[in-house]
Amino acid sequence: MDRISALRNIEDALADFESGETDLGATERRVLNVLRTYATEFEDEELTAYRASGAERAEGLVVVAESRAQARKRVTDVLDSDELEFEIDQLG
């Protein structure tokens, strides 16, 4: 899924929410699925999607980075904590 398709799908999800066709929970799931699909199909020769698992705050967090080490650093930066224990798995 390219960036434009992802944005269109998110826009469609928001439009359905605004019109009352879906509730907030369904909209959140739909948007999350779009983002996860985009991340796992991310096409950049230098970047790869990685998912954190383990520590509750890090569980399921997806970042895009050049390496596993850089992905770990991005997760700790996003969560503003160097003390969390978590694993990093490459997606796709």
C-alpha distances in whole Angstrom, upper triangle without the diagonal:
4,7,8,6,6,10,11,10,12,15,15,16,18,20,21,22,24,25,27,24,23,25,24,23,21,19,19,17,14,13,14,12,9,10,10,7,5,9,9,6,8,9,13,16,18,16,15,14,17,18,22,24,28,29,29,27,25,24,20,19,16,17,15,18,20,22,23,26,24,22,25,26,23,24,27,27,25,27,30,32,33,35,32,31,28,26,23,21,18,15,13
4,6,5,6,9,10,11,12,14,16,17,19,20,21,23,25,26,27,26,25,26,25,25,23,20,20,19,16,15,15,14,11,11,12,10,7,10,11,8,8,8,11,15,16,15,15,14,18,19,23,26,29,30,30,28,26,25,21,20,17,17,15,18,19,22,23,26,23,21,25,26,23,24,27,26,24,27,30,32,33,35,32,32,29,27,24,22,19,16,15
4,5,5,6,9,10,11,12,14,15,17,18,20,21,22,24,26,25,24,25,23,23,22,19,18,18,16,13,14,14,10,10,12,11,7,10,12,10,9,10,12,16,17,15,15,14,18,19,22,25,29,30,29,27,25,24,21,19,16,16,14,17,19,22,23,25,22,21,24,24,21,22,25,24,22,25,27,30,31,33,31,32,29,27,24,23,20,17,17
4,5,5,6,9,10,10,12,14,15,16,18,20,21,22,24,23,23,24,23,24,22,19,19,19,16,14,16,15,12,12,15,13,10,13,15,13,12,13,15,19,20,18,19,18,21,23,26,29,32,33,32,30,28,27,24,22,19,19,18,21,23,25,27,29,26,24,28,28,25,25,29,27,25,28,30,33,34,37,34,35,32,31,28,26,24,21,20
4,5,5,6,9,10,10,12,14,15,17,18,20,21,23,21,20,22,21,22,19,17,17,17,14,12,14,13,9,11,13,11,9,13,14,12,12,14,16,20,22,19,19,18,21,22,25,28,31,32,31,29,27,26,23,22,19,19,18,22,24,26,27,30,27,25,28,29,25,26,29,28,26,28,31,33,35,37,34,35,31,30,27,25,23,20,18
4,5,5,6,9,10,11,12,14,15,17,18,20,21,20,19,20,19,19,17,14,14,14,11,9,11,10,6,7,10,8,7,10,12,11,11,13,16,19,21,18,17,16,18,19,22,24,28,28,27,25,24,23,19,18,16,16,16,19,22,24,25,27,25,22,25,26,22,23,26,25,22,25,28,30,32,33,31,31,28,27,24,23,21,18,17
4,5,5,6,9,10,11,12,14,15,16,18,20,19,18,19,18,19,17,14,14,15,12,10,12,12,9,9,13,12,10,13,15,14,14,16,18,22,22,20,20,18,21,21,24,26,30,30,28,26,25,24,21,20,18,18,17,21,24,26,27,29,26,24,27,27,23,24,27,25,22,25,28,30,32,34,32,33,30,29,26,25,23,21,20
4,5,5,6,9,10,10,12,14,15,16,18,17,17,19,18,19,17,14,15,16,12,11,14,13,10,12,15,13,12,15,17,16,16,18,21,24,25,23,23,21,24,24,27,29,32,33,31,29,28,27,24,23,21,21,21,24,27,29,30,32,30,27,30,30,27,27,30,29,26,28,31,34,36,38,35,36,33,32,29,28,26,23,22
4,5,5,6,9,10,11,12,14,15,17,15,14,16,16,16,14,11,12,12,9,8,11,10,7,10,12,11,11,14,16,15,16,18,21,25,26,23,22,20,22,22,25,27,30,30,28,27,26,25,21,21,19,20,20,24,27,29,29,31,29,26,29,30,26,26,29,28,25,27,30,33,35,36,33,34,31,30,28,26,24,21,20
4,5,5,6,9,10,11,12,14,15,14,13,14,13,14,12,9,10,11,8,6,9,10,7,9,12,12,11,14,16,16,16,19,21,25,26,23,22,19,21,21,23,25,28,28,26,24,24,23,19,19,17,19,19,23,26,28,28,30,28,25,27,28,24,24,27,26,22,24,27,30,32,34,31,32,29,29,26,25,24,21,21
4,5,5,6,9,10,10,12,14,14,13,15,14,16,14,11,12,14,11,9,13,13,11,12,16,15,14,17,20,19,19,22,24,28,28,25,25,23,25,25,27,29,32,32,29,28,27,26,23,22,21,22,22,26,29,31,31,33,31,28,30,31,27,27,30,28,25,27,30,33,35,37,34,35,33,32,30,29,28,25,25
4,5,5,6,9,10,11,12,11,11,13,14,15,12,10,12,13,10,10,13,13,11,14,16,16,15,19,21,20,21,23,26,29,30,28,27,24,26,26,28,30,33,33,31,29,28,27,24,24,23,24,25,28,31,33,33,35,33,30,33,33,30,29,32,31,28,29,32,35,37,39,36,37,34,34,31,30,29,26,25
4,5,5,6,9,10,11,9,8,10,10,11,9,6,9,10,7,7,11,11,10,12,15,15,15,18,20,20,21,24,26,30,30,27,26,23,25,24,26,27,30,30,27,26,26,24,21,21,21,22,24,27,31,32,32,34,32,29,31,32,28,27,30,29,26,27,30,33,35,36,33,34,32,31,29,28,28,24,24
4,5,5,6,9,10,10,9,10,9,12,10,7,9,12,9,9,12,14,12,14,17,17,17,20,22,22,23,25,28,31,32,29,28,25,26,25,27,28,31,31,28,26,26,25,23,22,22,23,25,28,31,33,33,35,32,29,31,32,28,27,30,29,25,27,29,32,35,36,34,35,32,33,31,30,29,27,27
4,5,5,6,9,9,9,11,12,14,12,10,13,14,12,12,16,16,15,17,20,20,20,22,25,24,25,28,30,34,34,31,30,28,30,29,31,32,35,34,32,30,30,29,26,26,25,27,28,31,34,36,36,38,36,33,35,35,32,31,34,32,29,30,33,36,39,40,37,39,36,36,34,33,33,29,29
4,6,5,6,5,6,9,10,12,10,8,12,13,11,12,15,15,15,17,20,20,20,23,25,25,26,29,31,35,36,33,31,28,30,29,31,32,34,34,31,30,30,28,26,26,26,28,29,33,36,37,37,39,37,34,36,36,33,32,35,34,30,31,34,37,39,40,37,38,36,36,34,33,33,29,29
4,5,5,6,5,6,7,10,9,6,10,12,11,11,14,16,15,17,20,20,21,23,25,26,27,30,32,36,36,33,31,28,29,28,29,30,32,32,29,27,28,27,24,24,25,27,28,32,35,37,36,38,36,33,34,35,31,30,33,32,28,29,32,34,37,38,35,36,34,35,33,33,32,29,30
4,5,8,8,9,10,13,12,10,13,15,14,14,17,19,18,20,23,23,23,26,28,28,29,31,34,37,38,34,34,31,32,31,32,33,35,34,31,30,30,30,27,27,27,29,30,34,37,39,39,40,38,35,36,37,33,32,34,33,30,31,33,36,39,40,38,39,37,37,36,36,35,32,33
4,6,8,10,12,15,13,12,15,17,15,16,20,20,20,22,25,25,25,28,30,30,31,33,36,39,40,37,36,33,34,33,35,36,38,37,34,33,33,32,30,30,30,32,33,37,40,42,41,43,41,38,40,40,36,35,38,37,33,34,37,39,42,43,41,42,40,40,39,38,37,34,34
4,5,7,10,12,11,11,14,16,15,16,19,20,20,22,24,25,26,28,30,30,31,34,37,40,41,38,36,33,34,32,34,34,36,36,32,31,32,31,29,29,29,32,33,37,41,42,41,43,41,38,39,40,36,35,37,37,33,33,36,39,42,42,39,41,39,39,38,37,37,34,34
4,7,10,12,10,10,13,14,13,15,18,18,18,21,23,23,24,27,28,28,30,33,35,39,40,37,35,32,33,31,33,33,35,35,32,31,32,30,28,28,29,31,33,36,40,41,40,42,40,37,39,40,36,35,37,37,33,34,37,39,42,42,39,40,38,38,37,36,35,32,32
4,7,8,6,6,10,11,10,12,15,15,16,18,20,21,22,24,26,26,28,31,34,37,38,34,32,29,30,28,29,30,32,32,28,28,28,27,24,25,25,28,30,34,37,38,37,39,37,34,35,37,33,31,34,34,30,30,34,36,38,39,36,37,34,35,33,33,32,29,30
4,6,5,6,9,10,11,12,14,16,17,19,20,21,23,24,26,27,28,32,34,38,38,34,32,29,30,27,28,28,30,29,26,25,26,25,23,24,25,27,30,33,37,38,37,38,37,33,34,35,32,30,32,32,28,28,31,33,36,37,34,35,33,33,32,32,32,29,30
4,6,5,6,9,10,10,12,14,15,16,18,20,21,22,24,26,27,30,32,36,35,32,30,27,27,25,25,25,27,26,23,22,23,22,20,21,22,24,27,30,34,35,34,35,33,30,31,32,28,26,29,28,25,25,28,30,33,33,30,31,29,30,30,29,30,27,28
4,5,5,6,9,10,11,12,14,15,16,18,20,21,22,24,25,29,31,35,34,31,29,25,25,22,23,23,24,24,21,20,21,19,18,19,20,23,26,29,33,33,32,34,32,29,29,30,27,25,27,28,24,24,27,29,31,31,28,29,27,28,27,27,28,25,26
4,5,5,6,9,10,11,12,14,15,16,18,20,21,23,24,28,30,33,34,30,28,24,25,23,24,24,26,26,23,22,23,21,18,20,20,23,25,29,33,33,32,34,33,29,30,32,28,26,29,29,25,26,29,31,33,34,30,31,28,29,28,27,27,24,25
4,5,5,6,8,10,11,12,14,15,17,18,20,21,22,26,28,31,32,28,26,23,24,22,23,24,26,26,23,22,22,21,18,19,19,22,24,27,31,32,31,33,31,28,29,30,27,25,28,27,24,24,28,30,32,33,30,31,28,29,27,27,27,24,24
4,5,5,6,9,10,11,12,14,15,16,18,20,21,24,26,30,30,26,24,21,21,19,20,20,23,22,19,18,19,17,15,15,16,19,21,25,28,29,28,30,28,24,26,27,23,21,24,24,20,21,24,26,29,29,26,27,25,25,24,24,24,21,22
4,6,5,6,9,10,10,12,14,15,16,18,20,23,26,29,29,25,23,19,20,17,19,19,21,22,19,19,18,16,14,15,15,18,21,24,28,28,27,29,28,24,25,27,24,22,25,25,21,22,25,27,29,29,26,27,24,24,23,22,22,19,20
4,5,5,6,9,10,11,12,14,15,17,18,21,24,27,28,25,22,19,20,19,21,21,24,25,22,21,21,19,16,16,16,19,20,24,27,28,28,30,28,25,27,28,25,23,26,26,23,24,27,29,31,32,29,29,26,26,24,23,23,19,20
4,5,5,6,9,10,11,12,14,15,16,20,22,25,26,22,20,17,18,17,19,20,23,23,21,20,19,18,15,15,14,16,18,22,25,26,26,28,26,22,24,25,22,21,24,23,20,21,24,26,29,30,27,28,25,25,23,22,21,18,19
4,5,5,6,8,10,10,12,14,15,19,21,24,24,20,18,15,15,14,16,17,20,20,18,17,16,14,11,11,11,14,16,19,23,23,23,25,23,20,21,23,19,18,21,21,18,19,22,24,26,27,24,24,21,21,19,18,18,15,17
4,5,5,6,8,10,11,12,14,17,20,23,24,20,18,15,16,14,17,18,21,22,20,19,18,16,12,13,12,15,16,20,23,24,23,26,24,21,22,24,21,20,23,24,20,21,25,26,28,29,26,26,22,22,20,18,17,14,15
4,6,5,6,9,10,11,12,15,18,21,22,19,17,14,16,15,18,20,23,24,22,21,20,18,14,14,13,15,15,19,22,23,23,26,24,21,23,24,21,20,24,24,21,22,26,27,29,30,27,27,24,23,21,19,18,15,15
4,5,5,6,9,10,10,14,16,19,19,16,14,11,13,12,15,17,21,21,20,18,17,16,12,11,9,11,12,16,19,20,20,22,20,17,19,21,17,17,20,20,17,19,22,24,26,27,24,24,21,21,18,17,16,13,14
4,5,5,6,8,10,13,16,19,19,15,13,9,11,10,13,15,18,19,19,18,15,14,10,10,8,10,11,15,18,19,18,21,19,16,18,20,17,16,20,20,17,19,22,23,25,26,23,23,19,18,15,14,13,10,11
4,5,5,6,8,12,15,17,19,15,13,11,13,13,16,18,21,23,22,21,19,17,13,14,11,13,13,16,19,20,20,23,21,18,21,23,20,19,23,23,21,22,26,27,28,29,26,26,22,21,18,16,14,10,10
4,6,5,6,9,12,15,16,13,11,9,12,13,17,19,23,24,23,22,19,18,15,14,11,12,11,14,17,18,19,22,20,17,20,21,18,18,22,22,19,22,25,26,28,29,26,26,23,21,18,16,14,11,10
4,5,5,9,11,14,14,10,8,6,9,10,13,16,20,21,21,19,16,16,12,11,8,8,8,11,14,15,15,18,16,13,16,18,15,15,19,19,17,19,22,23,24,26,23,23,19,18,15,13,11,8,9
4,6,9,11,13,14,11,8,6,9,10,13,16,20,21,22,21,18,16,13,13,9,10,10,12,14,15,15,18,17,14,17,19,17,17,21,21,19,21,24,25,26,27,24,23,20,17,14,12,9,6,5
4,6,9,12,14,11,9,8,12,13,17,20,23,25,25,24,21,20,16,16,13,13,11,14,15,17,17,21,19,17,20,22,19,20,23,24,22,24,27,28,29,30,28,27,23,21,17,15,12,9,7
4,6,9,11,8,7,7,11,13,17,20,23,25,25,24,21,20,17,15,12,11,9,11,12,14,16,19,17,15,18,20,17,18,22,21,20,23,25,27,27,29,27,26,23,21,17,15,12,10,8
4,7,9,8,8,10,13,16,20,23,26,28,29,27,24,24,20,19,15,14,11,12,12,15,17,20,18,16,20,21,19,20,24,24,22,25,28,29,29,31,29,29,25,23,19,17,14,12,10
4,5,5,7,10,13,17,20,23,27,28,29,27,24,24,21,19,16,14,10,10,10,13,15,18,16,15,19,20,18,20,23,22,22,25,27,28,28,30,29,28,25,23,19,18,14,13,12
4,6,8,11,14,18,21,24,28,29,31,29,26,26,23,21,18,15,12,11,9,12,15,17,15,16,19,20,19,21,24,24,24,27,28,29,28,31,29,29,26,23,19,18,14,14,13
4,7,11,13,17,19,23,26,27,29,27,24,24,22,20,16,14,10,8,6,9,12,14,12,13,16,17,16,18,21,20,21,24,25,26,25,28,27,26,23,21,17,17,13,14,14
4,7,10,13,16,20,23,24,25,24,20,21,18,16,13,10,6,5,5,8,10,12,10,10,14,14,13,15,18,18,18,21,22,23,23,25,24,23,21,18,15,14,11,11,12
4,7,10,13,16,20,22,23,21,18,18,15,14,10,8,5,6,6,7,9,12,10,9,13,14,13,14,17,18,17,20,22,22,22,24,22,21,18,16,12,10,7,7,8
4,7,10,13,17,19,19,18,15,15,12,10,7,6,4,6,9,9,9,12,11,8,12,13,11,12,15,16,15,17,20,21,21,22,20,19,16,14,10,9,6,5,7
4,7,10,13,15,16,15,12,12,10,8,6,5,6,7,10,9,7,10,10,6,9,12,10,10,13,14,14,15,18,18,18,19,17,16,12,10,6,5,4,5,9
4,7,10,12,13,12,9,8,6,6,4,6,9,11,13,12,10,12,12,8,9,12,11,9,12,14,13,14,17,17,17,18,15,14,10,8,6,5,6,7,10
4,7,8,10,9,6,6,6,5,6,8,11,12,15,13,10,12,12,9,8,11,10,7,10,13,12,11,14,14,14,14,11,10,6,6,5,6,9,10,14
4,6,8,9,6,4,6,8,10,12,15,16,19,16,13,15,16,12,11,14,14,10,12,15,14,13,16,15,15,14,11,9,5,5,7,8,11,12,16
4,6,8,7,6,9,10,13,15,18,19,21,19,15,16,18,15,12,15,16,12,13,16,15,13,16,14,14,13,9,7,4,6,9,11,15,16,19
4,6,5,6,10,10,14,16,19,20,22,20,17,17,18,15,13,15,15,11,11,15,14,11,13,11,12,10,6,6,5,9,11,14,17,18,22
4,5,5,9,10,14,16,20,21,24,23,19,20,20,17,15,17,16,13,13,16,14,11,14,13,14,13,9,9,9,12,14,16,19,19,23
4,6,9,8,12,14,18,19,22,21,18,19,18,15,13,15,14,10,10,12,10,7,11,10,12,11,8,10,9,12,13,16,18,19,23
4,6,6,9,11,14,16,19,18,15,15,15,12,10,12,11,7,9,11,9,7,11,10,12,11,8,9,7,9,10,12,15,16,19
4,6,9,12,15,17,20,19,16,17,17,14,13,15,14,10,12,15,13,11,15,14,15,14,11,10,8,9,10,11,14,14,18
4,6,10,13,15,19,18,15,17,17,13,13,15,14,11,13,15,13,12,16,16,17,17,14,13,10,10,10,10,12,11,15
4,7,10,13,16,16,14,15,14,10,11,13,10,7,11,12,9,10,13,14,15,16,13,13,11,11,10,11,12,12,15
4,7,10,13,13,12,14,12,9,10,12,10,8,12,13,11,12,15,16,17,18,16,16,13,12,9,9,10,9,12
4,6,10,11,10,12,9,6,9,10,7,7,11,11,9,12,14,16,16,18,16,16,14,13,10,10,10,10,13
4,7,9,10,11,9,7,10,11,8,10,13,13,12,15,17,18,19,21,19,19,16,15,11,11,10,10,12
4,6,7,9,6,5,9,9,8,10,13,13,13,16,17,18,18,20,19,19,16,15,11,12,10,11,13
4,7,8,6,7,11,11,11,13,16,15,16,19,20,21,20,22,21,21,18,16,13,13,11,13,14
4,5,5,6,9,10,11,12,14,15,16,18,20,19,18,20,19,18,16,14,10,11,9,12,14
4,5,5,6,9,10,11,13,14,15,17,18,17,16,17,16,15,12,10,7,8,8,11,14
4,5,5,6,9,10,11,12,14,16,16,15,13,15,15,14,12,11,9,11,11,15,17
4,5,5,6,9,10,10,12,14,15,15,13,16,16,16,14,13,10,12,12,15,17
4,5,5,6,9,10,10,12,14,14,13,15,14,14,11,10,7,9,9,12,15
4,5,5,6,9,10,11,12,11,10,12,10,10,9,8,7,10,11,14,17
4,5,5,6,9,10,10,10,9,12,11,12,11,12,10,14,14,17,20
4,5,5,6,9,9,11,11,14,13,14,12,13,11,13,14,15,19
4,5,5,6,8,9,9,11,10,11,9,10,9,12,13,15,18
4,6,5,6,5,6,8,8,10,10,12,11,15,16,18,22
4,5,5,7,8,11,11,14,13,15,14,17,18,20,23
4,6,8,10,13,12,14,13,15,14,17,18,19,22
4,5,8,10,9,12,12,14,14,17,19,20,23
4,7,9,10,13,14,16,17,20,21,23,26
4,5,6,10,11,14,15,19,21,23,27
4,6,9,11,13,14,18,20,23,26
4,7,10,13,15,19,21,24,28
4,6,10,12,16,19,21,25
4,7,10,14,17,19,23
4,7,10,13,16,19
4,7,10,13,16
4,7,10,13
4,6,10
4,7
4
